[in-house]
Amino acid sequence: MSFKTLKTLLCATGLACASLLPMAAHAEQKQQFNLAWTIYAGWMPWKYAEESGIMKKWADKYGIEVKITQINDYVESINQFTAGQFDAVVLTSMDALSIPAAGGVDSTALIVGDYSNGNDGMVMKDGDLKSIKGQKVNLVELSVSHYLLAHALESVGLSERDVQVVNTSDADIVGAFASKDVRNVVTWNPLLDEVEKTPGAKLVFDSSKIPGHIKDLTLVNSKTLADNPAFGKAVVGAWYEVMGIIASDTKEGADARAFLGKASGTDQAGYESQLKGMKMFWKPTDSLSFIESEEAYKAMDSVRHFSFDHGLLGEGASSVDFIGISMPNGKLLGDAGNTKLRFDTTYMQMAADGKL
């Protein structure tokens, strides 16, 4: 799987997106919308929304059509969203900042679905984290794995300068760790579970140590949302209805989890295991409680600093404040005059209040 990969970004510098921005900038009232998703435990519910007819039910309620499309390549799905070919996409908050926002597209986090709470981790074959100085670490460079490594090193008083990052595709991580020469890797589930099975492997740091930092969003074009509130209502309504089913201790819930497990290449038990490594926001009140917290604000501040330090905010970014990030309750990170990423709680609050 190639989800979460940032190494091959076409839009991180804004160059590849520059000629495409007019397409995304001129939104208007319309009846048909497109949402793109890729395989990952926290985004699989969109498949259930489509297959079960729940998305159609909510779209019909508001007199619109919402097409949900699976894209095999995660980065490509975000690039297509940035170019205006999709109205919504699923992605991590770091990717939302480093691709569409850095590419000049004003986008809104319509849904905050979850954050990684153990599904991303660092594994070593011998020694402990304090002994890693001078060693190589294999990971997908400039991905959330790279971000996790930075925090792992910081936790023991080290920095990225103390190790050598070896860029390794997610498809090659498990095989690389099985070799004699590779001693340390950072990856995500289900790959993380696989590398942990290697004899002598030890999990030394995981995302539960940085709660809220690797969060998953459903992102929409801000202009499209402003011109088409029915789209926001339908998408949010469908999402939380699906969440209620998947979280339920009912036959319908078990069937849904089994369906999503099979669709993601595992089974019900495998899918439920992946869910345990995430902090899922099953109810809109859960999403609101998190994204309005000081914890979420500080996590996003950390993400933007990492992104700037690694050149992910674009060639024109002279400081970490180059791109403005609008947080709930009037809080702001960066330049208010160049706000390109917004955490707008309007529609999640409507869901919480039963007003959809």
Residue frames as qw, qx, qy, qz and C-alpha x, y, z in Angstrom:
[[0.000, 0.888, 0.461, 0.000, 0.00, 0.00, 0.00],
 [0.463, 0.270, 0.001, 0.844, 1.21, 3.50, -0.73],
 [0.259, -0.870, -0.309, -0.283, -1.08, 5.54, 1.47],
 [0.502, -0.833, 0.002, 0.233, 0.59, 8.21, 3.61],
 [0.726, 0.006, 0.228, 0.649, 3.57, 8.40, 1.24],
 [0.058, 0.943, 0.095, -0.315, 4.88, 11.92, 0.70],
 [0.547, -0.366, 0.452, 0.602, 8.15, 11.30, -1.08],
 [0.332, 0.225, 0.642, 0.653, 6.69, 11.69, -4.57],
 [0.125, 0.738, 0.454, -0.483, 4.51, 14.72, -3.90],
 [0.412, 0.476, 0.430, 0.647, 3.67, 16.65, -7.01],
 [0.091, -0.842, -0.278, -0.453, 2.19, 19.56, -5.16],
 [0.641, -0.548, -0.289, 0.453, 4.39, 19.96, -2.09],
 [0.390, -0.190, 0.084, 0.897, 6.26, 22.87, -3.64],
 [0.301, 0.699, 0.305, -0.572, 3.20, 24.32, -5.30],
 [0.005, 0.439, -0.575, -0.690, 4.91, 24.16, -8.69],
 [0.031, 0.135, 0.927, 0.349, 2.94, 21.26, -10.13],
 [0.063, 0.629, 0.736, -0.245, -0.30, 22.71, -8.80],
 [0.052, -0.439, -0.001, 0.897, 0.20, 26.25, -10.04],
 [0.194, 0.070, -0.581, -0.787, -1.33, 25.69, -13.45],
 [0.290, -0.337, -0.878, -0.176, -4.21, 23.74, -11.95],
 [0.073, -0.273, -0.582, 0.763, -5.38, 26.15, -9.28],
 [0.340, 0.071, -0.146, -0.926, -7.93, 28.03, -11.39],
 [0.516, -0.155, -0.765, -0.353, -9.82, 24.77, -11.84],
 [0.435, -0.343, -0.755, 0.351, -10.15, 24.38, -8.07],
 [0.120, -0.135, -0.294, 0.939, -10.73, 28.06, -7.30],
 [0.364, -0.017, -0.203, -0.909, -14.01, 28.69, -9.12],
 [0.040, 0.251, 0.950, -0.181, -16.62, 26.70, -7.23],
 [0.394, -0.096, -0.189, -0.894, -20.35, 27.19, -7.71],
 [0.679, 0.006, 0.501, -0.537, -23.67, 25.67, -6.78],
 [0.432, 0.274, -0.766, -0.389, -24.00, 22.20, -8.26],
 [0.858, -0.175, 0.027, -0.482, -25.79, 18.90, -7.82],
 [0.970, 0.082, -0.200, 0.111, -23.06, 16.28, -8.27],
 [0.230, -0.835, 0.481, -0.139, -20.03, 15.82, -6.02],
 [0.866, 0.237, -0.425, 0.113, -17.10, 13.44, -5.88],
 [0.525, -0.730, 0.403, -0.168, -15.26, 12.10, -2.83],
 [0.700, 0.425, -0.568, 0.086, -12.03, 10.10, -3.13],
 [0.676, -0.604, 0.370, -0.201, -10.75, 7.61, -0.58],
 [0.522, 0.458, -0.718, 0.045, -7.91, 5.10, -0.23],
 [0.837, -0.281, -0.469, -0.031, -7.56, 1.94, 1.84],
 [0.185, 0.292, -0.635, 0.691, -6.77, 2.51, 5.51],
 [0.218, -0.376, -0.862, 0.260, -8.72, 1.43, 8.58],
 [0.000, 0.486, 0.387, -0.784, -9.93, 4.93, 9.38],
 [0.291, 0.356, -0.286, -0.841, -11.13, 5.60, 5.83],
 [0.034, -0.093, -0.965, -0.242, -12.69, 2.22, 5.02],
 [0.224, 0.488, 0.679, -0.501, -16.08, 3.40, 6.38],
 [0.330, 0.495, -0.189, -0.781, -16.54, 5.39, 3.18],
 [0.221, 0.097, -0.885, -0.397, -16.76, 2.10, 1.30],
 [0.006, -0.369, -0.892, 0.259, -19.51, 0.97, 3.63],
 [0.216, 0.533, 0.245, -0.781, -21.30, 4.30, 3.18],
 [0.331, 0.366, -0.526, -0.693, -21.29, 3.73, -0.56],
 [0.251, 0.021, -0.944, -0.212, -22.11, 0.00, -0.63],
 [0.002, 0.348, 0.835, -0.426, -24.81, 0.17, 2.04],
 [0.028, 0.655, 0.563, 0.504, -26.67, 3.00, 0.36],
 [0.356, -0.704, -0.390, 0.475, -26.27, 5.28, 3.38],
 [0.235, -0.291, 0.198, 0.906, -24.46, 7.94, 1.37],
 [0.051, -0.312, -0.654, -0.688, -27.18, 7.86, -1.28],
 [0.280, -0.685, -0.670, 0.060, -29.86, 8.18, 1.39],
 [0.299, -0.661, -0.187, 0.663, -28.28, 11.33, 2.80],
 [0.161, -0.117, 0.432, 0.880, -27.54, 12.76, -0.63],
 [0.101, -0.491, -0.744, -0.442, -31.17, 12.17, -1.68],
 [0.272, -0.702, -0.536, 0.382, -32.30, 14.00, 1.44],
 [0.148, -0.680, 0.031, 0.717, -30.59, 17.13, 0.19],
 [0.628, 0.727, 0.206, -0.189, -31.36, 16.64, -3.49],
 [0.146, 0.795, -0.552, -0.206, -27.77, 16.02, -4.58],
 [0.974, 0.145, -0.165, 0.049, -25.56, 13.17, -5.76],
 [0.274, -0.786, 0.553, -0.012, -22.33, 12.15, -4.04],
 [0.907, 0.300, -0.296, 0.015, -20.07, 9.67, -5.81],
 [0.565, -0.688, 0.455, 0.016, -17.52, 7.89, -3.64],
 [0.789, 0.538, -0.297, 0.019, -14.47, 6.64, -5.54],
 [0.805, -0.477, 0.250, 0.250, -11.65, 4.42, -4.32],
 [0.434, 0.822, -0.366, 0.040, -8.23, 5.51, -5.57],
 [0.948, -0.062, -0.201, 0.237, -5.37, 3.02, -5.33],
 [0.569, 0.207, -0.216, 0.766, -2.64, 5.63, -4.95],
 [0.323, -0.733, -0.452, 0.392, -3.01, 7.83, -1.87],
 [0.258, -0.444, 0.121, 0.849, -0.79, 10.71, -3.03],
 [0.059, 0.188, 0.644, 0.739, -2.45, 10.71, -6.44],
 [0.171, -0.694, -0.695, -0.078, -5.88, 11.06, -4.81],
 [0.276, -0.739, -0.222, 0.573, -4.70, 14.18, -2.96],
 [0.225, -0.225, 0.411, 0.854, -3.09, 15.61, -6.08],
 [0.013, -0.424, -0.735, -0.529, -6.35, 15.12, -7.97],
 [0.234, -0.788, -0.527, 0.214, -8.27, 16.84, -5.16],
 [0.310, -0.567, 0.049, 0.761, -5.80, 19.71, -5.26],
 [0.125, -0.025, 0.584, 0.802, -6.33, 19.99, -9.01],
 [0.462, 0.168, 0.122, -0.862, -10.11, 20.20, -8.51],
 [0.449, 0.065, -0.788, -0.417, -10.96, 16.76, -9.85],
 [0.446, -0.415, -0.784, 0.117, -12.52, 15.75, -6.52],
 [0.277, -0.753, -0.093, -0.590, -14.59, 17.82, -4.12],
 [0.639, -0.643, 0.325, -0.270, -13.41, 15.87, -1.07],
 [0.687, 0.360, -0.612, 0.157, -10.60, 13.51, -0.12],
 [0.803, -0.595, -0.026, -0.003, -9.39, 11.56, 2.91],
 [0.593, 0.517, -0.361, 0.500, -5.89, 12.23, 4.23],
 [0.598, -0.426, -0.407, 0.543, -3.78, 12.98, 7.29],
 [0.092, -0.961, -0.162, 0.203, -3.53, 16.50, 8.65],
 [0.427, -0.545, 0.408, 0.595, 0.15, 16.69, 7.69],
 [0.389, 0.219, 0.698, 0.561, -0.70, 15.84, 4.09],
 [0.109, 0.859, 0.498, 0.046, -3.55, 18.37, 4.09],
 [0.222, -0.890, 0.086, 0.390, -1.02, 21.04, 4.98],
 [0.394, -0.477, 0.567, 0.544, 1.82, 19.93, 2.72],
 [0.337, 0.236, 0.754, 0.512, -0.14, 19.25, -0.47],
 [0.107, 0.766, 0.545, 0.324, -3.36, 21.25, -1.05],
 [0.278, -0.917, -0.140, 0.250, -2.54, 24.04, 1.43],
 [0.458, -0.490, 0.390, 0.631, 1.05, 24.33, 0.20],
 [0.355, 0.265, 0.674, 0.591, -0.33, 24.20, -3.33],
 [0.077, 0.001, -0.058, -0.995, -2.49, 27.26, -2.66],
 [0.425, -0.372, -0.668, -0.484, -5.85, 25.49, -2.36],
 [0.334, -0.289, 0.429, -0.788, -8.08, 26.67, 0.49],
 [0.573, -0.136, -0.783, -0.202, -9.52, 23.53, 2.11],
 [0.516, -0.452, 0.288, -0.668, -11.66, 22.65, 5.10],
 [0.144, 0.073, -0.969, 0.189, -11.45, 19.66, 7.42],
 [0.583, -0.285, -0.293, -0.702, -15.12, 18.75, 7.33],
 [0.906, -0.364, -0.131, -0.172, -14.69, 15.64, 9.50],
 [0.003, 0.610, -0.748, 0.260, -11.99, 14.78, 12.03],
 [0.850, -0.053, -0.405, -0.333, -12.37, 11.02, 12.07],
 [0.916, -0.364, -0.079, 0.146, -9.62, 9.65, 14.31],
 [0.113, 0.842, -0.523, 0.058, -5.97, 9.74, 15.20],
 [0.764, 0.217, -0.593, 0.133, -3.34, 7.04, 15.20],
 [0.545, -0.662, 0.337, -0.388, -2.97, 5.65, 18.71],
 [0.649, -0.355, 0.673, 0.030, -0.48, 2.82, 18.16],
 [0.829, 0.478, 0.290, -0.019, -1.00, 2.06, 14.46],
 [0.512, 0.766, -0.279, 0.270, 2.31, 3.78, 13.61],
 [0.735, -0.649, 0.183, 0.068, 5.51, 2.70, 15.29],
 [0.288, 0.750, -0.593, 0.051, 9.28, 2.26, 15.35],
 [0.979, -0.188, 0.072, -0.035, 10.81, -1.21, 15.64],
 [0.083, 0.759, -0.645, 0.026, 14.42, -2.16, 16.42],
 [0.869, 0.097, -0.485, -0.032, 16.12, -5.55, 16.28],
 [0.725, -0.232, -0.435, 0.481, 18.43, -4.96, 19.20],
 [0.263, 0.041, -0.244, 0.932, 19.26, -2.34, 21.78],
 [0.010, 0.745, 0.596, -0.300, 16.90, 0.42, 22.79],
 [0.295, 0.897, 0.252, 0.210, 16.06, 3.85, 21.47],
 [0.312, -0.911, 0.205, 0.174, 18.82, 5.51, 23.46],
 [0.621, -0.354, 0.568, 0.408, 21.41, 3.37, 21.66],
 [0.665, 0.600, 0.430, 0.111, 20.33, 4.28, 18.13],
 [0.020, 0.913, -0.212, -0.349, 22.76, 7.17, 17.63],
 [0.084, -0.567, 0.707, 0.414, 24.80, 6.68, 14.46],
 [0.433, 0.136, 0.887, 0.087, 22.54, 3.96, 13.06],
 [0.173, -0.044, -0.575, -0.798, 20.39, 3.79, 9.92],
 [0.397, 0.325, 0.663, -0.545, 16.60, 3.92, 10.05],
 [0.037, 0.150, 0.769, 0.620, 14.51, 2.69, 7.12],
 [0.227, 0.578, 0.594, -0.512, 11.22, 4.46, 6.51],
 [0.358, 0.689, 0.482, 0.405, 9.16, 6.29, 3.90],
 [0.359, -0.122, -0.107, 0.919, 10.95, 9.61, 3.85],
 [0.150, -0.046, -0.050, -0.986, 8.87, 12.76, 4.47],
 [0.512, -0.390, -0.659, -0.389, 5.88, 10.68, 5.55],
 [0.602, -0.671, 0.055, -0.429, 4.18, 10.46, 8.92],
 [0.936, -0.165, -0.161, 0.266, 6.74, 7.73, 9.69],
 [0.495, 0.391, -0.178, 0.755, 9.47, 10.36, 9.32],
 [0.302, -0.656, 0.054, -0.690, 7.46, 12.63, 11.63],
 [0.872, -0.460, -0.105, -0.130, 7.14, 9.83, 14.18],
 [0.815, 0.099, -0.226, 0.525, 10.90, 9.21, 14.04],
 [0.162, 0.578, -0.175, 0.781, 11.58, 12.86, 14.88],
 [0.578, -0.607, 0.086, -0.538, 9.43, 12.58, 18.00],
 [0.959, -0.201, -0.173, 0.104, 10.92, 9.21, 18.97],
 [0.644, 0.281, -0.249, 0.666, 14.43, 10.66, 18.83],
 [0.117, -0.626, 0.133, -0.759, 13.38, 13.77, 20.71],
 [0.784, -0.527, -0.134, -0.300, 11.98, 11.60, 23.50],
 [0.889, -0.295, -0.047, 0.347, 15.52, 10.39, 24.31],
 [0.278, -0.836, 0.157, 0.446, 17.33, 13.65, 23.72],
 [0.493, -0.083, 0.607, 0.618, 18.41, 12.91, 20.15],
 [0.412, 0.651, 0.011, -0.637, 17.58, 14.48, 16.78],
 [0.857, 0.494, 0.126, -0.066, 17.48, 13.46, 13.12],
 [0.280, 0.824, -0.489, 0.063, 21.12, 14.50, 12.83],
 [0.434, -0.497, 0.729, -0.181, 22.01, 11.57, 15.07],
 [0.706, 0.125, 0.697, 0.000, 20.74, 8.92, 12.62],
 [0.043, 0.264, -0.624, -0.734, 20.77, 8.23, 8.89],
 [0.668, 0.360, 0.383, -0.527, 17.35, 8.01, 7.28],
 [0.155, -0.122, 0.850, 0.488, 17.15, 5.45, 4.47],
 [0.572, 0.244, -0.023, -0.782, 14.19, 6.11, 2.20],
 [0.080, -0.004, 0.990, 0.112, 12.33, 2.81, 1.75],
 [0.473, -0.170, -0.402, -0.765, 8.96, 2.35, 0.08],
 [0.652, -0.214, 0.439, -0.580, 6.13, 0.97, 2.17],
 [0.924, 0.222, -0.179, -0.255, 5.99, -2.01, -0.20],
 [0.680, 0.407, -0.540, 0.283, 9.60, -2.90, 0.70],
 [0.304, -0.664, 0.434, -0.528, 9.62, -2.22, 4.45],
 [0.896, -0.276, 0.252, -0.238, 8.72, -5.72, 5.64],
 [0.924, 0.306, -0.081, 0.216, 11.18, -7.42, 3.29],
 [0.299, 0.721, -0.380, 0.496, 13.93, -4.95, 4.20],
 [0.483, -0.615, 0.431, -0.450, 13.52, -5.59, 7.93],
 [0.985, -0.074, 0.129, -0.086, 13.72, -9.34, 7.31],
 [0.718, 0.539, -0.293, 0.329, 17.22, -8.86, 5.90],
 [0.755, -0.281, -0.302, 0.510, 20.35, -9.01, 8.04],
 [0.405, 0.192, -0.040, 0.893, 21.51, -5.47, 7.37],
 [0.250, -0.560, -0.183, -0.769, 18.36, -3.54, 8.26],
 [0.324, -0.106, -0.765, 0.546, 18.11, -3.05, 12.01],
 [0.065, 0.429, 0.480, -0.763, 15.55, -0.28, 12.47],
 [0.015, 0.374, 0.639, 0.672, 12.31, 0.65, 10.71],
 [0.241, 0.302, 0.425, -0.818, 9.38, 3.00, 11.18],
 [0.170, -0.158, -0.754, -0.615, 6.06, 2.09, 9.56],
 [0.528, -0.050, 0.229, -0.816, 2.30, 1.78, 10.02],
 [0.506, 0.102, 0.834, -0.194, -0.25, -1.01, 10.25],
 [0.964, -0.229, 0.065, -0.120, -0.74, -3.58, 8.89],
 [0.655, 0.546, -0.420, 0.311, 2.99, -3.45, 8.03],
 [0.195, -0.639, 0.536, -0.516, 3.87, -2.67, 11.64],
 [0.869, -0.226, 0.309, -0.314, 2.29, -5.91, 12.82],
 [0.923, 0.351, -0.131, 0.085, 4.34, -7.80, 10.24],
 [0.408, 0.632, -0.485, 0.446, 7.73, -6.36, 11.18],
 [0.476, -0.560, 0.462, -0.496, 7.01, -6.93, 14.88],
 [0.980, -0.049, 0.102, -0.166, 6.81, -10.67, 14.13],
 [0.624, 0.593, -0.454, 0.231, 10.47, -10.69, 13.06],
 [0.831, -0.337, -0.318, 0.307, 12.64, -12.61, 15.57],
 [0.541, -0.172, -0.187, 0.802, 14.32, -10.18, 17.94],
 [0.030, 0.548, 0.281, 0.787, 12.09, -7.26, 16.95],
 [0.271, -0.484, -0.592, 0.584, 11.11, -4.78, 19.63],
 [0.033, 0.819, 0.374, 0.434, 8.62, -1.94, 19.41],
 [0.486, -0.154, -0.329, 0.795, 10.43, 1.04, 20.96],
 [0.104, 0.317, 0.161, -0.929, 8.07, 3.92, 20.16],
 [0.138, 0.458, 0.800, 0.364, 4.58, 4.26, 18.72],
 [0.049, -0.466, -0.270, -0.841, 1.97, 6.89, 17.98],
 [0.531, -0.685, -0.498, -0.041, 0.24, 6.40, 21.34],
 [0.554, -0.364, -0.196, 0.723, 3.13, 8.50, 22.70],
 [0.044, -0.133, 0.150, 0.979, 2.08, 11.45, 20.52],
 [0.209, 0.554, 0.798, -0.111, -1.74, 11.33, 20.72],
 [0.237, 0.854, 0.311, -0.345, -3.52, 13.56, 18.26],
 [0.150, -0.630, 0.436, 0.625, -0.53, 14.22, 16.01],
 [0.005, 0.082, -0.835, -0.545, -1.31, 11.77, 13.19],
 [0.428, 0.387, 0.574, -0.582, -4.97, 12.52, 12.62],
 [0.227, 0.228, 0.807, 0.495, -7.21, 11.51, 9.73],
 [0.241, 0.438, 0.182, -0.846, -9.52, 13.97, 8.01],
 [0.432, 0.568, 0.643, 0.279, -12.18, 14.19, 5.36],
 [0.187, -0.439, 0.087, 0.874, -11.12, 17.37, 3.56],
 [0.415, 0.712, 0.555, 0.114, -13.27, 19.46, 1.22],
 [0.327, 0.326, 0.177, 0.869, -12.60, 22.44, -1.00],
 [0.079, -0.395, -0.487, 0.775, -13.61, 25.48, 1.09],
 [0.266, 0.207, -0.224, -0.915, -15.23, 27.35, -1.80],
 [0.408, -0.141, -0.809, -0.399, -17.21, 24.29, -2.84],
 [0.285, -0.380, -0.796, 0.374, -18.43, 23.86, 0.73],
 [0.032, 0.341, 0.247, -0.907, -19.37, 27.54, 1.08],
 [0.370, 0.158, -0.393, -0.827, -21.38, 27.42, -2.14],
 [0.680, -0.082, -0.626, -0.374, -22.93, 24.03, -1.39],
 [0.336, -0.399, 0.630, -0.575, -23.80, 23.54, 2.28],
 [0.912, 0.012, 0.039, -0.408, -26.02, 20.60, 1.33],
 [0.740, 0.391, -0.528, 0.143, -22.87, 18.72, 0.35],
 [0.073, 0.428, -0.684, 0.586, -21.38, 19.24, 3.80],
 [0.643, -0.191, 0.372, -0.642, -24.58, 18.17, 5.53],
 [0.929, 0.171, -0.179, -0.275, -24.99, 15.02, 3.45],
 [0.612, 0.418, -0.611, 0.278, -21.38, 13.90, 3.87],
 [0.081, -0.365, 0.664, -0.648, -21.27, 14.49, 7.61],
 [0.755, -0.106, 0.215, -0.611, -24.68, 12.91, 8.14],
 [0.907, 0.223, -0.334, -0.125, -23.69, 9.77, 6.25],
 [0.404, 0.462, -0.676, 0.407, -20.35, 9.50, 8.05],
 [0.241, -0.303, 0.650, -0.654, -21.72, 9.54, 11.57],
 [0.874, 0.002, 0.054, -0.483, -24.55, 7.16, 10.72],
 [0.816, 0.320, -0.475, 0.079, -21.91, 4.71, 9.47],
 [0.140, 0.458, -0.674, 0.563, -19.80, 5.32, 12.59],
 [0.613, -0.251, 0.387, -0.642, -22.75, 4.41, 14.77],
 [0.949, 0.132, -0.139, -0.250, -23.18, 1.11, 12.94],
 [0.661, 0.426, -0.552, 0.278, -19.50, 0.11, 12.93],
 [0.016, -0.434, 0.627, -0.647, -19.12, 0.91, 16.62],
 [0.730, -0.259, 0.102, -0.624, -22.24, -1.00, 17.65],
 [0.190, -0.226, 0.944, -0.147, -22.25, -4.34, 19.42],
 [0.733, 0.326, 0.294, -0.520, -24.90, -5.67, 17.07],
 [0.754, 0.190, 0.578, 0.248, -25.08, -8.14, 14.21],
 [0.449, 0.872, 0.151, 0.120, -25.24, -5.18, 11.81],
 [0.151, -0.910, 0.384, 0.050, -22.07, -3.77, 13.36],
 [0.654, -0.324, 0.657, 0.188, -20.26, -7.12, 13.23],
 [0.709, 0.493, 0.467, 0.191, -21.32, -7.61, 9.61],
 [0.258, 0.964, -0.053, 0.044, -20.07, -4.13, 8.75],
 [0.329, -0.763, 0.545, 0.108, -16.68, -4.77, 10.36],
 [0.731, -0.012, 0.654, 0.194, -16.43, -8.13, 8.59],
 [0.586, 0.746, 0.294, 0.114, -17.29, -6.47, 5.27],
 [0.097, 0.963, -0.251, 0.030, -14.63, -3.78, 5.76],
 [0.581, -0.522, 0.606, 0.148, -12.07, -6.33, 6.91],
 [0.752, 0.265, 0.558, 0.230, -12.53, -8.36, 3.74],
 [0.427, 0.884, 0.152, 0.118, -12.47, -5.21, 1.61],
 [0.068, -0.920, 0.385, -0.034, -9.14, -4.18, 3.15],
 [0.598, 0.466, -0.649, 0.054, -7.49, -7.57, 2.62],
 [0.004, -0.229, 0.849, -0.477, -8.02, -9.05, 6.07],
 [0.370, -0.434, -0.801, -0.181, -11.05, -10.24, 8.05],
 [0.407, -0.808, -0.256, -0.340, -13.29, -9.01, 10.85],
 [0.753, -0.562, -0.090, 0.330, -10.72, -9.76, 13.55],
 [0.609, 0.087, 0.132, 0.778, -7.97, -8.14, 11.52],
 [0.032, 0.654, 0.244, 0.715, -9.98, -4.98, 10.94],
 [0.565, -0.783, -0.208, -0.153, -11.00, -4.78, 14.58],
 [0.770, -0.316, -0.042, 0.552, -7.34, -5.15, 15.56],
 [0.388, 0.332, 0.160, 0.845, -6.43, -2.18, 13.36],
 [0.261, -0.771, -0.279, -0.509, -9.22, -0.13, 14.91],
 [0.718, -0.625, -0.212, 0.221, -7.70, -0.77, 18.35],
 [0.618, -0.115, 0.053, 0.776, -4.58, 1.07, 17.21],
 [0.072, 0.432, 0.257, 0.861, -6.62, 4.19, 16.53],
 [0.069, 0.366, 0.556, -0.743, -8.56, 6.66, 18.61],
 [0.029, 0.420, 0.706, 0.569, -11.79, 6.61, 16.64],
 [0.207, 0.126, 0.278, -0.929, -14.27, 9.44, 17.04],
 [0.072, 0.326, 0.930, 0.151, -17.44, 7.39, 16.79],
 [0.013, 0.819, 0.561, -0.123, -19.70, 10.33, 17.63],
 [0.299, 0.757, 0.095, 0.573, -19.60, 13.94, 16.45],
 [0.458, -0.873, 0.068, -0.152, -19.21, 15.01, 20.08],
 [0.847, -0.300, 0.204, 0.389, -15.98, 12.95, 20.20],
 [0.586, 0.458, 0.214, 0.634, -14.63, 14.75, 17.14],
 [0.060, -0.883, -0.089, -0.456, -15.55, 18.14, 18.56],
 [0.685, -0.723, 0.064, 0.068, -14.07, 17.43, 21.97],
 [0.801, -0.128, 0.219, 0.542, -10.74, 16.56, 20.39],
 [0.485, 0.485, 0.244, 0.685, -10.35, 19.19, 17.68],
 [0.167, -0.885, -0.105, -0.421, -11.39, 21.99, 20.03],
 [0.784, -0.572, -0.074, 0.231, -8.80, 20.92, 22.61],
 [0.113, -0.898, 0.399, 0.149, -5.45, 22.50, 23.41],
 [0.682, -0.221, 0.662, 0.216, -3.94, 19.09, 22.65],
 [0.658, 0.553, 0.464, 0.216, -5.10, 19.29, 19.02],
 [0.164, 0.985, -0.059, 0.001, -3.83, 22.87, 18.69],
 [0.371, -0.729, 0.551, 0.168, -0.38, 21.94, 19.96],
 [0.733, 0.046, 0.641, 0.221, -0.25, 18.83, 17.75],
 [0.558, 0.757, 0.294, 0.171, -1.03, 20.87, 14.64],
 [0.054, -0.957, 0.279, 0.063, 1.62, 23.39, 15.64],
 [0.584, -0.437, 0.648, 0.220, 4.13, 20.54, 15.85],
 [0.714, 0.388, 0.549, 0.197, 3.07, 19.24, 12.43],
 [0.382, 0.917, 0.084, 0.079, 3.52, 22.61, 10.74],
 [0.257, -0.837, 0.464, 0.136, 6.99, 23.07, 12.23],
 [0.671, -0.138, 0.685, 0.247, 8.09, 19.65, 10.97],
 [0.616, 0.641, 0.435, 0.144, 6.60, 20.43, 7.55],
 [0.170, 0.976, -0.132, -0.015, 8.44, 23.75, 7.29],
 [0.436, -0.675, 0.571, 0.167, 11.73, 22.32, 8.52],
 [0.602, -0.015, 0.749, 0.275, 11.56, 19.63, 5.82],
 [0.010, 0.250, -0.468, -0.847, 10.59, 21.97, 2.98],
 [0.117, 0.376, 0.908, 0.144, 7.02, 20.76, 2.66],
 [0.122, 0.733, 0.436, -0.507, 5.33, 24.18, 2.76],
 [0.560, 0.767, 0.264, 0.170, 6.55, 25.16, -0.70],
 [0.627, 0.219, 0.002, 0.747, 9.41, 27.16, -2.16],
 [0.010, -0.680, -0.096, -0.727, 7.76, 30.45, -1.24],
 [0.675, -0.682, -0.277, -0.047, 7.55, 29.60, 2.47],
 [0.301, 0.650, -0.400, 0.573, 10.02, 31.91, 4.22],
 [0.178, -0.320, 0.683, -0.632, 8.86, 30.91, 7.71],
 [0.019, -0.209, -0.969, 0.134, 6.69, 28.39, 9.52],
 [0.223, 0.526, 0.482, -0.664, 3.95, 31.06, 9.59],
 [0.041, 0.150, -0.569, -0.808, 3.72, 31.26, 5.79],
 [0.374, -0.303, -0.735, -0.477, 0.47, 29.26, 5.64],
 [0.388, -0.257, 0.375, -0.801, -2.40, 30.10, 7.95],
 [0.347, -0.194, -0.916, -0.049, -4.23, 27.28, 9.73],
 [0.443, -0.379, 0.053, -0.811, -7.62, 28.23, 11.19],
 [0.247, -0.083, -0.926, 0.275, -8.41, 26.24, 14.32],
 [0.321, -0.666, -0.640, -0.211, -11.73, 26.15, 16.21],
 [0.404, -0.794, -0.352, 0.288, -12.80, 28.91, 18.59],
 [0.158, 0.986, -0.034, 0.032, -11.01, 31.65, 16.69],
 [0.603, -0.584, 0.419, 0.346, -7.52, 30.25, 17.18],
 [0.661, 0.738, -0.126, -0.040, -5.00, 30.65, 14.37],
 [0.719, -0.363, 0.377, 0.458, -1.61, 29.23, 13.48],
 [0.504, 0.130, 0.478, 0.707, 0.40, 31.18, 10.91],
 [0.020, -0.099, 0.189, 0.977, -0.62, 33.97, 8.55],
 [0.375, 0.511, 0.612, -0.474, -4.31, 34.95, 8.69],
 [0.377, 0.665, -0.179, -0.620, -3.89, 36.56, 5.27],
 [0.426, 0.384, -0.754, -0.322, -2.85, 33.25, 3.72],
 [0.587, -0.111, 0.684, -0.418, -5.19, 30.83, 5.50],
 [0.500, 0.298, -0.662, -0.472, -5.35, 27.64, 3.44],
 [0.439, -0.122, -0.889, 0.053, -6.32, 24.96, 5.98],
 [0.411, -0.359, 0.158, -0.823, -9.43, 25.30, 8.12],
 [0.197, -0.176, -0.940, 0.218, -10.80, 23.16, 10.93],
 [0.396, -0.194, -0.076, -0.894, -14.43, 24.26, 10.75],
 [0.070, 0.076, 0.936, -0.337, -16.68, 22.53, 13.29],
 [0.464, 0.094, -0.013, -0.881, -19.96, 23.86, 11.87],
 [0.722, 0.059, -0.502, -0.473, -21.18, 20.62, 10.32],
 [0.460, -0.004, -0.837, 0.296, -19.88, 18.30, 13.05],
 [0.122, 0.063, 0.525, -0.840, -21.70, 20.54, 15.55],
 [0.615, 0.063, -0.188, -0.763, -24.89, 20.26, 13.51],
 [0.662, 0.019, -0.740, -0.120, -24.54, 16.46, 13.66],
 [0.252, -0.021, -0.758, 0.601, -23.98, 16.60, 17.40],
 [0.276, 0.127, 0.335, -0.892, -27.08, 18.78, 17.81],
 [0.369, 0.360, 0.856, -0.032, -29.23, 16.51, 15.65],
 [0.289, 0.721, 0.133, -0.615, -29.80, 19.29, 13.13],
 [0.032, -0.302, 0.734, 0.607, -28.78, 17.53, 9.93]]
